[in-house]
């Protein structure tokens, strides 16, 4: 996938390429947030669940709404 900006489509096939800190707005409602390593958080207004992306794959597709900045390319403050 090589996602570099928000608005890109995220599917069960390419979600595992997203770096920690990425947020996906799901078509069916709710969000998936990549916390670290293989751990993702699924959340809605009324529920939440921590698990690996394989468990959440059925909730996709969605739209990437946040991807963390590439720290290697950022200028120091």
Order of alpha helices (4+ residues) and beta strands (2+ residues): beta-beta-beta-beta-beta-alpha-beta
